[in-house]
């Protein structure tokens, strides 16, 4: 099969994967697309929401439909780095230490309630996320490809949590909230029974190799000068504003480009349009930009940003 | 000239040809009221002929017919004007010949000749009339001609582009034109004045007969504008002196050459009044001044012994002058014998009843002043009526007026009063001029209209000199404080009456008049003296033409620098594409909400489709095309951008029926 044919087939399968996901996670097409875009942009995803709105189901469904191996780690305050990375154990037979891989060595890791773990464990996870490799006892172990972390945190639970610092949050490409389903979809949910059981009957639409190929294709989506102008103005605006604690970092800017490329790719466009940037901007800035105390609670920051920058015309 | 067959076979591109015709036609329109109607009509027919031939490639006349037409038209002009020179005849001939040139327009060069004719007509119009109201017309004509030149140079240029190109060029040149206007040394005097044909005389003339003032009174056009340096005198004292009439033939009063009279030495009483008068052209030699001017305001204007200002040349163009007047004078001198003779002369045997009345009044009066008062009493007490439509008078006009009709206006009263005085042996004469004027609060000046024309009298009282007596004031005292229009609205056309009733319309007209006055004072009459004044204001000690040259050179260098810098600043890439897209958005904004600045193309497309779903196919493709050009791979090729711009123009937004 030629590369071009591969690409066409992958794109078709991607569409099918999307459709399937929408049958499992009801009424959240936007979030599903954002999750996929995040994955295709080789970013990690933070889901900030209350329990029981389908975070785990979403992660599970993603892994299943994309054909990825997945692991789930429930983060607690006594979780140690070794618990996720793995430990070296002494093998009697060979008389040597042998590294036993932790749950991190998977393609899709669901890190539940990531803010419950101690900062030490958090930073071990976040380092692995960034480097896509793990060092233990002087040996470097590469993580599988693709590697995608879906972390969740519960914003309403403050007791006994260690809030992720800005520098760590910056490593998540996107932060999405699922929110409660609307009435019609909740009804369908109530009728439909257990969602996770549905997954058992669904075949994987993609494979790890196909996901990697798709990730590569996303990087080829065209970025015009006009669009980069627009994007830079947008980034600069976050840095100029007096009511923000911090502007977007260059890493965030790179992430924005990749996410916009992935969004354009999912929508079948050969080039990134301002609309693509605007679509991925809200989950991108949600966990990165914070208003100063005096200006808190003043409404949708992302929408405000978008409205303040004219597109090239 | 033998028409080259090849050139005729390849028709000229339509747009440049049409624009050349338009440039010429525009020039024609500027002169439409100067050129006889038949000539304009002929030119328009020729334009239509040429345009028709361009579309249908039908025939254009051969050389013989053209020659014949040229000779015939010249002959007609010669027959009508008896000359081929001068403004009217010259313009007529030019328009006709340029129109004929159309019929042998086969090459772009011929079209250039036609545009040249349009520009020449514009120049002629500029020399001819410089009213504010015509300035925009001239600008339009300049734009049209430049557009035609642009289209001629680049035939594939669409009309809008040609219009924009020429507008930009003209705007670019405008600062240079202003610099030339301000700094190019002006030739003093009326170098540019065109020899005019015999234009109609307007305003007061050097004679009045019953009825002549009535024509003026119905004329609401402005005679002159007067701006006082201090506070203006009260309105009933605004007697603007014009021609003084001495000679009476029983019906008509005429001016007399009073050069033979020795000058009177007047004592000026009270404060001097300083003012500036802007006189409209009258083609006559009178200048107007308030009451008694102290001196002649300019070199070639003379102050006569009866205090008139008379110019050596007729007033052919708007003229402005400063003057000083006194509202009261006195002289203890005696009137010279020639003055007494001329100002007591009456046609022999005329108006016997008036003479009889004069004798009777004389007997009952102690002196000349008492006699004048008695005569005024006679007018006051015998049922005289002010009327602009008096009954016609017989051969002894004064008798008829004083004893039979007893109705009339200023001319009748002044004439009768002077006759009465002269019959009693008191020197007297009629003074014509204007009374009052309309205060323009925006411009801060009085507009004196032809309708303010008035006639009053001056009577010689020993020991006091000439004393102004206005017999009309006895009969219609309100004439002193109100204009004729308020006094007798029924004498005016309906339009003027309506105008008087609408306060805002009046205010608007006053504004317009003030703007016009500014224009003619500051722009049209900008002279060498004004240029030197300007230099002096910028601190030049001894301004002269040399400094003007330097100032112009500096302005030129500044302009070159500014335009050069503007040209150096790089134009934004894809500007053309952006312009086409903005045009598209502007068109869509008429049928749907306008595009918000942050809306991307697809986003806005959805906004429009929400209102007009029927556009999905056409607009969707167009927007996709734009998105591809703007954001797609590879720099947008100019041809592709042009294709997009064309598609934008062709997009139909009318709802499908």
Interface residues (C-beta under 8 A of the other chain):
Chain A: X222 X224 X225 X226 X227 X270 X271 X272 X273 X274 X275 X278 X306 X307 X308 X309 X310 X311 X312 X313
Chain B: X573 X574 X578 X581 X582 X585 X595 X596 X597 X598 X599 X600 X601 X602 X603 X627 X628 X630 X631 X632 X633
